Amino acid sequence: MYSVEDPDMVRVVVFAEGQTEEQFIKRVVAPALLPSMVFLEPQLAAERITLEVIEKNCPHFRGWMEKLRKLSPHWPQ
């Protein structure tokens, strides 16, 4: 088994849009690349960037959030 600390291993942070992509990276892509000494570390983009920053800079996402807020008065503003 390889160690992430192995000096010959390449560590790659992969930003995933959602949990489905994150699981695909973990279960399919990462194991396929491990024999090539490439270690993938998936991270959810929203967790790293924050929803507030995404909403501020992405009109499509902002529109989607506005629709969600209209559906429920309890949705965070």
C-alpha positions as CSV (number, residue, x, y, z in Angstrom):
1,M,0.0,0.0,0.0
2,Y,1.2,3.5,-0.8
3,S,1.5,6.3,1.7
4,V,0.5,9.9,0.9
5,E,3.8,10.9,2.4
6,D,5.7,8.9,-0.3
7,P,8.1,11.4,-2.0
8,D,7.3,9.8,-5.4
9,M,3.6,10.2,-5.0
10,V,1.8,13.2,-6.7
11,R,-1.1,14.6,-4.6
12,V,-3.9,16.3,-6.6
13,V,-6.7,18.2,-5.0
14,V,-9.9,17.8,-7.2
15,F,-12.7,20.2,-6.7
16,A,-16.1,18.4,-7.0
17,E,-19.3,20.2,-7.6
18,G,-21.4,17.9,-5.5
19,Q,-21.4,14.6,-3.5
20,T,-22.0,12.5,-6.6
21,E,-18.9,13.8,-8.3
22,E,-17.0,13.5,-5.0
23,Q,-18.0,9.8,-4.7
24,F,-17.1,9.1,-8.3
25,I,-13.6,10.5,-7.7
26,K,-13.2,8.5,-4.5
27,R,-14.6,5.2,-5.8
28,V,-13.6,5.1,-9.5
29,V,-11.0,7.7,-10.5
30,A,-8.7,7.7,-7.4
31,P,-8.3,3.9,-7.3
32,A,-7.5,3.8,-11.0
33,L,-4.7,6.4,-10.6
34,L,-3.2,5.0,-7.4
35,P,-0.9,2.5,-9.1
36,S,0.5,5.4,-11.1
37,M,1.4,7.1,-7.8
38,V,-1.2,9.8,-8.2
39,F,-3.3,10.4,-5.0
40,L,-6.5,12.3,-5.6
41,E,-8.1,14.3,-2.8
42,P,-11.6,15.3,-3.7
43,Q,-13.1,18.4,-2.0
44,L,-16.5,19.9,-2.4
45,A,-16.2,23.3,-4.0
46,A,-18.9,24.9,-1.9
47,E,-17.1,23.9,1.3
48,R,-13.9,25.5,0.1
49,I,-15.3,28.6,-1.5
50,T,-18.5,29.1,0.6
51,L,-22.0,29.4,-0.8
52,E,-22.0,33.1,-0.2
53,V,-19.0,33.7,-2.5
54,I,-20.5,31.3,-5.2
55,E,-23.8,33.1,-5.1
56,K,-22.2,36.5,-5.3
57,N,-20.1,35.6,-8.3
58,C,-22.3,33.2,-10.3
59,P,-25.6,34.6,-11.7
60,H,-26.9,31.1,-12.5
61,F,-26.4,29.9,-9.0
62,R,-27.8,33.1,-7.5
63,G,-31.0,32.6,-9.6
64,W,-31.3,29.0,-8.4
65,M,-30.9,30.1,-4.8
66,E,-33.6,32.8,-5.2
67,K,-36.0,30.1,-6.5
68,L,-35.3,27.9,-3.5
69,R,-35.9,30.8,-1.1
70,K,-39.3,31.4,-2.7
71,L,-40.3,27.8,-2.0
72,S,-39.7,28.0,1.7
73,P,-39.9,31.0,4.1
74,H,-37.5,29.1,6.3
75,W,-34.7,28.9,3.7
76,P,-31.6,30.9,4.8
77,Q,-31.5,34.4,3.4
